[in-house]
């Protein structure tokens, strides 16, 4: 199982993603204190990892659910979900992602 903890930023919401491969499908358990992400989690319970890693074929299901449920276009949760799926499917190595934002 692969796990991601996503601290979304100024909203203060925290989401935990657990990804587990079962055959060619990755099962997801997503918990969050954000109502929008909880709604996303109800719909996004499994994905095909190969369909999630590229936008060339079609928009990944995770990003579709982000567009449908997230209130803010810059919400990092959908990308965090995809990162957990990539690691679980052995399509990427586990490495933290960081976005630093500052204003001069």
Buried (B, 14 or more C-beta within 10 A) or exposed (E): EBBBEBEBEEEEBBBBBBBBBEEEBBBBEBEBEBEBBBBBBEEBEEBBBEBBBEEEEEEBBBBBBBEEBBEEEEBBBBBBBBBBBBBBBEEBEEEEEEEEEEEE
